[in-house]
Amino acid sequence: MPAANAPRASRRPRAARTAPPLGSLTQAAHRESALCGHCGSERVTQLSMSLTDGTPVQFVSCHVCEERTWNSAGGPLTVDGVLERTRKQ
């Protein structure tokens, strides 16, 4: 156990991450232009997220045809692929 008067080890500050610009689900002028890969509709919700295993993905859900896709740097993921990556070890 360190002595009561011993200085604490300094922590390195975390590198600041630049957040992507926020969009809007209600104001079309503030939305990013995303399209449904299935029907081509612009009425989609797009979210950036990280799966449990750390894989960054773009989730796109279409309000017209209800298609849902998860796109990673390696290409689109199947539902089974997403479920496999989100299982806790």
C-alpha positions, 0 to 999 in steps of 0.5 A: 500500500502506498504511503499516505504522503506519496504523490499519486501517479499522474494519469494521461488525459484521454485523447479528445475524440471529434464527434460527428455532426448531429443529425435530426430525425424531425427536420429534413434540412438537418439530416445526413443524406442516407438512402435505404439500400433496399428500396432507395427511400430517404426515410431512414434512421441512421445510427453509429454504434459499436457492437459488444466486440468493439466493431464500429457499425452504421445501423440503417433502418428504413421507415418505408420497407422496414429493411435494417442493415449494419455496415462495418468497414469490412462491408455489410453484416448479416443479422447472424453476424451482428448477433455473434459479435454482440454475445458476451464472452 
